[in-house]
Structure formats: C-alpha cells, structure tokens
Amino acid sequence: MARIAVIGAGTGAMATAARLAVAGHRVAVWERGETYGGSLRRFERAGFGFDTGPGLLHLPAVQRDLFLKTGKEPLESVVDLVQVDPAARHVFPDGTDVTLPNASRAGVIEALDRALGAGAGERWSELLGRAREAWDRTRRPLLEEPLWSDWQVLGREPYPAVGRKGLLKRRPARTLAEVAALELKDPRLVALLESHALAYGFDPRAAPASATVLPYMEQTFGTWYVSGGMRALATALYERCLARKVEFAFGAEVRRLVRKDGRAAGIELADGRIEEADVVVAGVDPWTLAGLTADSPGAAGQVRGAGDVLPPSTPPSGRFSVLLALRGGRAPDAVHRTVVHAADRAAELTAVFGDGGGLPQSPTVTVLRPDDPAQRPDDGHEAVTLTVTVPAHATGGTGGVDWTADGVAEGFADRVVAAADAAVPGLRDRILWREIRTPADTAADTGAAGGAVPGPALAGLDGRALVPANRTRIPGLYTAGGWSHPGGGLAHAGMSGALVAGLVVHGDDWHGSE
C-alpha cells in the first residue's frame, strides 16, 4: 500500500483519488480552497441556484465507468442524469433560428434543411461523417492511453481530405476554419461549427481540423444535465472518495514538492509542514506546477516526448458568466440551451484571441435555462445563466483583460444581456438581480492562472493542441485534470484520472486498458 498525496480537489484529481483508493492505496487530498470540485461550483441567493462552471455533461460514459469501477453503485443511483432534448437552439444574426434535437442524425438534418435550406443538413452530416473518421483514428491513443513517447504521430491531421473530381487533389484542411470554409459555405453553418470550438476556448482559426470531433461527440453521445445542478456531480464524486477512505484537507495550500534522491517524496504545505508520500499527483495548472517544482531546474516540465513543456507566457481564454434571477416563470417551450451567435464573428475572434486584450462588442452568448425546481424559489421565477468565452484575467503583465478594473465587468455584462435578449424576449425587463462571474473569480476559486479554462486535447497541427503527459520528469510525480493529457472538460478530466491510476498501479510502461 503506497502513500499518495493528491494536490487539489478538482474532478480529475478526485477521480484519480477514488480509483487509487479502490486499488488499495492510502490517499490524501490537499486543497488550497475551502471546498471540492474545482470549477464545478454553485452560487445561491434568495432561493435561486446557478452553476458557475460547466453547465452540461457530454460523454457520460466516462462518469459511469468511474462510479462503476469505484463501487457497486452506478452513476444514476447517486445523481439524476437527464438527457437534454432538444440539445440546443441556435439564433443567427440574420434572424435564422434553428433548434437541433439531441443525438439524432436524421432529426438534425431535417432541422437544418428546414431552417437553412435544402442541402444544408446533408452538408453538415457529411462533415460529421468525416469527423467520425477522425474520432475513430484518435479515440484510443488520444483519450484511452497515456500519451505515447512518440507523441508526434498525433501531430498528423486525422481529419480526412475532401475528394475532388478530376486529377487534382485538394490539400487537406489544417484548421477548423479551413474545414468550415471549404465544406460548409453557408455562414450560418460555419458559425454553428466554429461555435463548438469557441465554447471550449479554441480559436477556430488556430484549432486543428480534428476539432470537428467536438460537435461529433455531442451529436453522437448526447447532451446531459444533472438535476439540482452540475455541482451535484462533484458532490457525488466527493462522497464516493470519502466512502473509499480518501482523506481531505481543505484550506491546505501546497508550497512545494518534496524530493528525495531525485524522486517525489511528499509535499510541503504553506505552514511549513511536510507530508511524506510515495507518489504525488498534482491536479493543478502548468504555472502552479512550475512553481511547486521551481527548485529543480529542468525537471518541472511534464513529459511530452523528449522535451519539457513549459507553461505558456499567456494563459488561454476564460469564462465570463452573468447569473440572472428573473421574475416570471419559465416559458413552457423554452429550450435548455440557446446559442446566440455574434453579429461579427471575425471581430469577436480578434478581440478574444488577439494580442490587444480587448472584448467583443457583439459576443457569442450561450444561454442556459434549465427546467429545474432546485434552481429557482418557485414556478413564478426563473434562473438563467449567460456564458461567454473571453480573454483570461491579466496577471503579472501578461496578456488578457484586467477584469477587476472599474466598470469592465459591468459594462461587458450589459452587452451580454443585450445579446441574450434574442433568446429570451423581454429579458432585461424581467431581471430582479444579477451576479457577474469573471476569469478573476475563476482564478480565486481554482487557483488557475488568469482564471484560464483548459480545452480538450486535439490531434493534428504538429501537436500544437496536445497537452502534457500525465507523468512528469520527476519520478513519482504525476498530473491529473484538465491541464494534462487528455485535456479539459468534465469527460476528459475524468479520463485523466483513469490514466494516472493506471500508471501508478501498473507502472510507467502501462499502455492503457484493453
């Protein structure tokens, strides 16, 4: 039985802790904050409740596997998992409005043809058919196995080139934006495709063509919601850890990694205490990881082939949310999720991902309106969450936006609410009060630099969208969660827990479960 110290109580870290505890190890989790769950937080006021992190779940099979492997109770016995149908409504700047069913290829084709014109649905379906090829080629090495030492093979683009009549062949698309321009044509279909990348914090102009797997996963495996709010999933995982004798210490900030003979041997807390361990699992972002290992030059980076991976100089994008308490009940025909697309998408992408650290005048807004009594005081009121992908919080002279500056958050919230009026008519007149959550709040809650939110790992583009491996250059030190292989999102973070547990139990030459 090994002593294992886990740094952080995010969902990926807790997934690792639960699996290792079931394998017979003594596991202790050290969390700098006062609660568990990482970004899966909940805000409550006056009978209203809101998710302040992810609002929906994709690939629920990952969570089902976690709960089955860590106990005899299936996931559905500890949370009420509800399939969201329709999956989403999309409102475009020209007034086009399309509602897409959940996990129904034929239904999506019909809806797109009806709203965008004959042929639109088939073009979308053909694109997702090619996305399926990319998914099949990369699913196992990218999601179900530790990152290979020859990870460069995942730098090859798995998305197939579109054929062309005659002798000439078309150059394969390398970015998602190129895929959209070559295959979709209709600006509304382009916006539909690119909005999936934007929701995960990717710039479509820089994301690999394999990012087409993002809408493929959603349309194939469905969209799900946890009754009572997504925070209930974090609570179920925390309680599963406790049932497996995982120990938790909150308000316990880890200052540095302790090493002995070049190997991880424990952690040092901010109060100077040393906690010995045979294995350390860090569920932290790369900037924090670099700080924990700063006294060992050359050893801080996580393994990705032969070279160390250093933290980028500027954090990626973050999440901006406006939580709205509304008078008046939820309309019977209201859709759980509506995406209101930006009037000028090019300007939005430049603002969010450019060097200027600006904010879009017309943002793409995701509107969440769950039909959940636990989120509202009574049926005469409604809780609505508006979410936008934005630049991270500027820290230490890096790029981004200073979200704490006077008027910045309030002014942008006004723009977001105005845009969301297309999804909820009369929205502004119904507002009782609102709460604003910025990347600066995310940074305070999770410790992630700039409040950045990691996206899932993607193949292609010479590995630029991959993330560091779960084992590091320091023997006995592993990383779990969205900042390490296979990347961010609830499903991917859960996969990282399975991979780290496999490496610890079976050794660093383990290649994944059959």
Secondary structure by P-SEA (a helix, b strand, c coil): cbbbbbccccaaaaaaaaaaaaaccbbbbbbccccccccbbbbbcccccccccccccccaaaaaaaaaaacccccccccbbbbbcccccccccccbbbbbbcccaaaaaaaaaaccccaaaaaaaaaaaaaaaaaaaccccccccccccccccccccccccccccccccccccccaaaaaaaccccaaaaaaaaaaaaaaccccccccccccaaaaaaaabbbbbbcccaaaaaaaaaaaaaaabbbbbccccccbbbbccccccbbbcccbbbbbbcbbbbcccaaaaaaaacccccccccccccccccccccccbbbbbbbbbcccccccccccbbbbccccaaaaaaaacccccccccccbbbbbbcccccccccccbbbbbbbbbbbcccccccccccccccaaaaaaaaaaaaaaccccccccccccbbbbbcaaaaaaaccccccbbbbcccccccccccccccccccccbbbbcccccccccaaaaaaaaaaaaaaaaccccccccc
